[in-house]
Amino acid sequence: MKKPLALIAVALLCAACAPAANTTPAPAESTATPSAPVSLSASSGPQAPGGTVPATIGITWDQASKDAAVDVAEKAMADFARPGVEETQWANDLARWLTPKTTADYSAVDPANIPASRVTGPATLSVDEANGYGVKADVPTDAGTYRVQLLRTGEEAPWKVTRLTTPSS
């Protein structure tokens, strides 16, 4: 007699979870008009409907953005180029400048294997004026110039390092 009771309980449970009625309203009739075709080729004319070419992808560059990127690149490289620091301290100090994925990627790095021990000059940026979300910075060290890639998720978001590339000697 236990099986029929169990089946009834399961049926009641399923019925309790099911929606009582379709409460989603029917979509309203669209009054939008189709837009002009958009070209993705820079040499093919207008880049957007109305003949305008977007100056940037979402964020425009200004001096404050460039200064902030230089600052983060230099500070990240200074925290990176410390081969004598204990591994946990090194990783924790560096993590404040990195994206979460990059933090995970660099968690296995032994700082004793890093050839650079200090930053020797200011970072210089390679700016793509059409892309305000990313930038590359070259940071000179006593072991050569490292390339530091930085990203931000918005105009007011902080710059975060996604990669530090060793110099190609």
DAFEN-V609115 format. One line per field, one symbol per residue. ss: DSSP state (A for helix, B for strand, O for the rest). A space follows every 10 residues. Layout:
ss=???
//
This chain:
ss=OAAAAAAAAA AAAAAAAOOO OOOOOOOOOO OOOOOOOOOO OAAAOOOOOO OOOOOOOOOO OOAAAAAAAA AAAAAAAAAA OOOOOOAAAA AAAAAOOBOA AAAAAAOOOO AAAOOOOOBO OOOBBBOOOO OOOBBBBBBB BOOBBBBBBB BOOOOOOOOB BBBBBOOOO
//
